[in-house]
């Protein structure tokens, strides 16, 4: 049975937050219905004490006693509580930003002609309190606050320089930041999906930023260099400028902006590596390390098995074995439960292989079940490399035959199937090559073949023959 939206939403509340939500529902300012108060407390008990979720019949009985069951009535109560839960979340986010609340307060005081209270509030207002000062929202909210001050001064008929220039500057910065952010996200999306976007006034904005040196403002500078990094990846200075600003100013941006910045920088480094440029690999590992330390790369304590595996792969490429081992162990529980044990054992096996501890690697690979097809094939490839490097050629030949039969049955794998069939084919050819000329021709063939798993490993083995 499909879960009600209310139940699904509340399952994402931590216990302390759920308790605050119950207090929110008890407030007559937000809710006047007694049945919703009872429902919130009842669901808290079910979620956090009995750990048994009720059905609608049980909920109805709890709320309305012995009267005949009315499905419409209980669904209405749950829907109303769901709306209150949404309002609670919105209110919680609102409270994180002090400046918008102050703007609304100043507006209310001005409209009621409470000039003394307006000026008293303004006097005690610390600029930017509770708000990331580099965000577009801060710029727009600052413009709104200055606008309230302007209208207050006009009514009071005060003579002197007005703050219209400051209002205009904040609006421009806010617009530029938002526009550049969308442009960066669009370029990131285009790199993967080949989409086309009309970015409107972006060329004029870029011209204005250059002509009037707008990059003295850190947020404009960060998004500007991020855009140039993505637009002109062949110019490394843009990446370095962007990284410098990001690390110096990141505490002043919102969490979602920092998350986007890190992902765009990580994707830039990854795409450069995929195109054959490994110069950014140390920077990529640095971004992962810093991002993990600051908690900006994961949703809570969860991230996908693919991110986990990518970080391990990077650590192994750079031979940061001790750090990689610490990462594998520390973040194991962050992987989705269904894939946790298999991904953990596979990564530990790869680490052992990279360190030359083939016995440990073989033990981990042979005792683990890999239901994920690509993970299974990756594990088989590590076994292939171990058998080859240990010169256990009988085991290797049996393994190659079994792996080939496995792939022949898997006809819906696309280019992945070609990748692994080619490493089998080339491994056999490496074993068969006996003279320098045949090795040279084989090197050329490996280089020119489009889909080859472990291409670099094959080239290394050819050079060693």
N, C-alpha and C positions, 0 to 999 in steps of 0.2 A: 504494500500500500504506500502511495506517495505521501511523504511527510508534509504536514502543514508548514507554511512559510514561517510561522511563529516558532515552531519547534526547531526547524532548521537554523533559524537565526540565533536563538538562545543557546544552541549547542556550541556556538562559537564564542560565547561569553565565558571569561574566567570567573571563578567563584566570587572574588571580591567585586568584580564588575556587575555580576548578576545581583549581588546584595544591594549595590548602589541603585540598580535599576528598580528593585522592589521598593526602595525608599522613594525613588522618583515617582512611582505609580501611587504611593500613599499620599503624595502631596496634593491637596485640593486645588492648587494652582494649575496642575496639569491634568488631573483626573477627578471626576466626581462620582464615578460608578463604583459601588461596593464590590460587585462581582469581579471586576478587573483587579481590585486589590487582593481579593482572595485567590484569584487565578495565578497572579504573579507569585505570591508566597507559596502556593501549592506546587507550582512548577519548580520553584527553587528547591523545595523539599525533595521532589522526585529526582531532580538532576543531581543534587549534591549530598543527599542523605540516604534515601532508599535506593537510588540508582536504578529505578524502574520507571520507564516512561509510560504515562497513562494513555488510554485511548479516549475517544470523545465521550463515551458513555460514562467512564469514571470521572472525567472532568465535569460533565453535566451534574452528576450526583453530588460532587464536592461543592459545586456552586449553588445548586438550586434544590438540593434535598430530594424529597420523595415524589415531587410532581412528575407527571409523565414526561418521558424523554422527548425533547424537541431539538432535532438536528440543526435547524436554522438558528435557533437561539444560541447553541453552543458555538457554532461556526462564527456567528456575529461577535460573540465575546472574544474569541481567539483572534479574529481579524482586528478588532479594536485594540486589543493588547499588542498586536503586531505593529499597528500604527504608532502606539506609544513607545514601543521599542525603537522604532525608526526615529521618532522625535528625540528619544533619549540619546541615541548615537549622534544625531545632528547637534544637540545641545552640548554634548561632551566635546565634540570637535570645536564648537564655537568658543567654549571656555578656554581652549588652548591658545586662542588668539585674543589678546587683550585689546589690541588697537581697534578692530572693528566694533567691539562692544563700546569703547570710548567714543567712537564716531557716532553711534546711535544715541548714546547718552547726551552728547553735545547737541545733537540735532533736536532731541526731545526738549532739552532745556531752552534752546534758542526759540523753538516754536511756541513755547509757553511764556516767552518774554521774561525768563528768569535770569536776567543778566548777571546778577551777583553770583548765583550758583554756577553759571556758565564760566565766569572768570575764575572762580575758586577752583573749579574742576580743571580748567586749563592750566592754572598755576601749578597744580599737583601732578600734572601729566608728564611722565618721563617719556621722551620721544622713543618710539620703537619698543616699548616695554612688552615683553612676551611675544614679540613677532620677529621672525627671521628677516633681517634688514636687507638682504640681497634679493629677496623674492619679488616677483611682479606684484603679488598681493600687497606687500608692504608699500610699494610705490603708489598703488591705486588707493589704498586706505589712507596713506599720508596726504594724497591729493584731496580726498574726501574730507579729511579733518581740517586741512587748510581752507577748504571751501567753506566749511561751517564758520571758521574764524573770520573769513572775509565777509560773509553775510552778516555776521554779528557786528563787525566794525562798520559796515555800511548803514545798518539800522541806527547804530549809536552816533553816526555822522562824524566819525573820527577822521581827522585830516592827516595826511602823511602817505608814505609809500605803502601801497597795498601789496599783498603777497601773491599776486596773479602770476608772476614769473615763476615762483617756486611751485605753484600748482601746475603750471604748464610743464615744467621740467619733470616733475614726478609722473605726470600722465605719459609724457614721451618715453621716459625710462621704462615705465610699466608696460607700455605697448611694445617697445623694442624688445624687451626681455621675453614677453609672451610670443612675439612673432618669431624671434630667433629660436626659441625653444621648439616651437612647432616645426620650424625648418630643419632643426637637428633631428627630431624624431622622424620627419619625412625622409631625410637622407638615409637614416638607419633602416627604415622600412624598405626603401627602394633597393638597398643593397641586397636584400633577401628576396623580395617579391617582385622586383622590377615594375613597381607601380609608378604612375605619373601624377604629379601634383602641381596645381597652379598656385604659387605662393604669393600672388598678388603684389603688394608693395615691397617685397623683400629687396629687389635691386636698389630701389630708392633708399631704403633703410641702410643698406650696406654702404652706399655712397655717402649718406649723411654721417654715418659713424666714422668713416675715414676722414671726411673733410673737416668735421668739427671735433675730432679726437674724443669721441664718446667713451672710448675704452678706459678712461680714467675711473669710471664706475666699475667696480669688480664684477657685478652680475652681468652687465652688458659685455664686459671683456670676456668672461667665462663662456657665455653662449656664443659670442662672436668667434672666438678661437676654436670652440667646439665645432661650430659650423664649418670653419675653414679647414679644420682637421679632417672632417668627413668629406668635404667637397674636393679638397686637394690632398689626398693621402700621400702623394709622392713628395710633399714638402714637410720634413720632420719637425721644423720649427713650430708649426701650428700645434702639433701634439704636445711638445714640450711646454709651450706657453700655456696651453689649456691645463695641463697637469699641475703646473706651478700655481696657477690661480685656484684651482680646485683644492689643493692641499692647504693653501694659506687661508682660504675663505670658507671652507665647507661648513663650519659651525654656524654660519650666518644664513645658510639655505635651509629650506624645508626638507624633511626626510625623503619625500617622493622625488624632489629635484636631485638630491644627492644620489639616490638610487639610480635614477636615469643617467646621471653623469657617469657613474661607475660602469653601468652596463654599456654605454656608448663607447667609453674608452676601452673596455675589455673587448667588445666586438671589433673595434678598430684594430687592436693588436692581433686578435685572432685572424681576422681577414687578411691582414698583412702577412702573417705566417703562412696562411693557406696559399698565398700567391708567391711564396718562396722567400719572403723577407723575414729572417729570424731575429732581426736587430731589436725588436720590441719585446722579446720574450722575458727578459729580466723585468721590464716595466710591467708586463702582464702579471707576473708572479707578485710583484709589489702591490699591484691593484687588488689582487685576490687577498693577499695577506692583510692589507690595511682595511679592506672592505669587511673581511671576517672579524677583525678586531673591533671595528666600529659598529658591527651589526647591520650594515646597509645592504648586504647581498642576499638576505634570506627573509622570508615571511615568518616572523617568530623564530622558532628553532627548527625550521623545515626548509630544505631545498631539494631539487630534483636529483635523482641518481646521475643524470647526465652532467650536471654542474660538478657534482662530487668527483665523477670520473675524469672530467676535463682538468680539474685542479690537480689531481693525482698525476695525470699524464704530463702536465706542465712541469711539476716538481721533478719527475723522473727524467724528462728531457734535459733539465738544467742540473741534474745530479744533486739536487737538494734532498738527499735521502733521509736525513734525520728529521728535517722539517716535515717532509712528506709523510713519514711514519706517524709523527705527532698529529698531523691533520687527519689521517685515516682513522686513527683511534678516537680522537677527540670528537669528530663530527659524524661518527658512525650512526648515532641515534637520530641524526637529522634527516636521514634518508627515509623514504616511504617504507612502511613496515614490510610490505610484500616483497620488496627488492633488497632489503637491508643486509641480510646475511650473505646472499650471493654476491652483491657488489663489494661488501667488505672483504670477503675471502678472495675475490678476484684481484682487488687492488693490493692486498697484502701479498698475493702470489706474484704480481708484477713487480712489486718492490723487492721481494726476495730474488727474483730473476735478475733485476737490474744490479743488485749487489753481488751477483754471482753465486748466490745460495740456491743452487738448483734443486737440492734435495727438499728443502722447505717449500719451494715453489711447486714442485711436482706433487708433494703431499697435499697442499692446499687445493690445487687444481683437480686432482683425481678424487678427492673426497666430497667435492661440492657439486650440487645440482644447479645448472644454469638454464632456467626455463625461458628467459629472454633470448631470442634467437641470435641477435648480434653479440650479446655478451657471451653466449655459448661459442660462437665462432671466434671471438677474440681470445677466449680461453684456449681453444684448440690451436690457435696460432702461436700462443706462448709455448704450448707443449711442443709444437713443431720446431720452434727455435731452440728449445732446450735439447731435444733429441739430436738436432743437427750439431749443436755446439759441443755436446758430449760425445759426438761421433758414434752414437748408438743407431747405426744405419738400418738395422733390421727393424727396430722399434719405429724408426722414422718412416720407413717404407710402409709398414702396416698402418701407421697413423695417417699418412698421406692417402692411402687407399680408402680408409674408413671415412676420412674427411671429404674426399671427392664423392663417394657414394651418398653421403649426407647432403651435400650441396646439389647433386643431380636431382634429388627428390624435392628440393625446395626451389620450385620454378618461379615463384612470385616475389623474388627478392630484388629485382632490378639490378642496378649497377653493383650492389653489394655482393651479389653472387659472382659477378665477373672478377671483382677484387680478390676474392678468396680462391676462386678457380685458378687465377693467374699466379698467385703465390705458390700454389701446389705445382703448377706447370714449371715455373721458373726454379723452384727448389730442386726438382728432378733434373733440370738442365744444368744447374750448378754442379750437381753430383756427377753428371756425365761429362762435363767439360774437362779436357785433358791438356790442352795446349793454349798458348797465349792468344793465338788468333781466334779460337773458338770462344775464349773468355771475353775478348774485346767485342766480338759480334754480339755476344749475349748481353754485355753491358749496354750496348746501343739499343738492343731490343727492349730491355727493361726500362731504359730512359724514355723510349718512344711509345711504349704501351700506355694507353690512357688510364685504365683502372687496374692498379696493382696495390694490394695491401702490403705494408711493410717494405715499400720500395727502397728506403734508405738502408734497411737491414740487408736486403739482397745485394745492394751495391757494395756494402761493407764486406760481405762474404766473398764477392767476386774479386775485390781488390786484395783480399787476404790470400787468394789461391796462387 
